[in-house]
Amino acid sequence: MPKLLCFAWYSLDVFFTSSTICHLCMISIDRYMAFQFPLRYGRVASQRTTVVKISIVWVVSFCVAGPLFVLSMLDSRQSLHHYKGTGRLVLAIVLHQRFGLV
């Protein structure tokens, strides 16, 4: 697998995972505010605040995954053939962990 594809795969995995977690946190905060302040929440909740909340979630997710992608591309210590799970040694390691071989 090409190095760039590996970087993109792992970075997008972190990006979408963190966005899922942040969305769940934002939903929880939104529901808490609606429960805690029911009268005020009805006045404050609008389409604009919803768009702002969603934008915040995506920006935070990008701030988490963006540096991972950039710094991984700048890391020259990894070889092209054995980068993060690609290569012949990985199969042996997985087999050893799965079947308890030493």
C-alpha positions in Angstrom: 0.0 0.0 0.0 1.5 3.4 -0.9 2.7 5.6 2.0 0.3 8.4 1.1 -2.7 6.1 1.1 -1.7 4.7 4.6 -1.4 8.3 5.9 -4.7 9.3 4.4 -6.4 6.1 5.8 -5.2 6.6 9.3 -5.8 10.3 9.3 -9.4 10.0 8.0 -10.0 7.3 10.5 -9.0 9.6 13.3 -10.9 12.5 11.7 -14.2 10.7 11.4 -13.9 8.9 14.8 -13.2 12.2 16.6 -16.0 13.9 14.7 -18.4 11.2 15.9 -17.3 11.5 19.5 -17.5 15.3 19.3 -21.0 15.2 17.7 -22.2 12.9 20.6 -20.7 15.3 23.1 -22.4 18.3 21.5 -25.7 16.5 21.4 -25.3 15.7 25.1 -24.5 19.3 25.9 -27.5 20.5 23.8 -29.9 18.1 25.5 -28.5 19.1 29.0 -29.1 22.7 28.2 -32.6 22.0 27.0 -33.4 20.1 30.2 -31.7 22.5 32.6 -33.0 25.7 31.0 -36.2 24.8 29.1 -37.6 28.3 28.8 -34.3 30.0 27.8 -33.4 27.2 25.4 -36.5 27.7 23.3 -35.5 31.3 22.7 -31.9 30.6 22.0 -32.1 27.5 19.8 -32.2 28.4 16.2 -30.9 27.3 12.8 -27.9 29.6 13.2 -26.8 28.1 16.6 -27.2 24.6 15.2 -24.9 25.5 12.3 -22.4 27.1 14.7 -22.4 23.9 16.9 -21.9 21.6 13.9 -19.1 23.9 12.6 -17.4 23.8 15.9 -17.5 20.0 15.9 -15.9 19.7 12.5 -13.2 22.3 13.3 -12.3 20.5 16.5 -12.1 17.2 14.6 -9.9 18.7 11.9 -7.6 20.2 14.6 -7.3 16.7 16.1 -6.6 14.8 12.8 -4.9 17.5 10.7 -1.6 17.5 12.6 -1.5 13.8 12.5 -1.6 13.8 8.8 0.9 16.6 8.3 3.4 15.3 10.9 3.1 11.8 9.6 4.0 13.0 6.1 7.1 14.8 7.5 8.3 11.8 9.4 11.1 10.3 7.3 12.1 7.6 9.8 9.5 5.1 8.5 10.4 3.0 5.5 8.1 2.9 2.6 7.6 -0.9 2.8 6.9 -1.3 6.5 4.8 1.6 7.5 2.1 1.2 10.2 1.0 -2.3 9.5 2.1 -2.9 6.0 4.7 -5.5 5.3 5.6 -9.1 5.9 6.3 -8.9 9.6 2.8 -7.9 10.5 1.2 -11.2 9.5 3.6 -13.1 11.8 2.9 -10.7 14.7 -0.8 -11.1 14.3 -0.6 -14.9 14.1 1.6 -14.9 17.2 -0.9 -12.7 19.1 -3.9 -14.7 18.0 -2.6 -18.2 18.5 -0.3 -17.5 21.5 2.8 -18.5 19.6 6.1 -17.1 20.8 
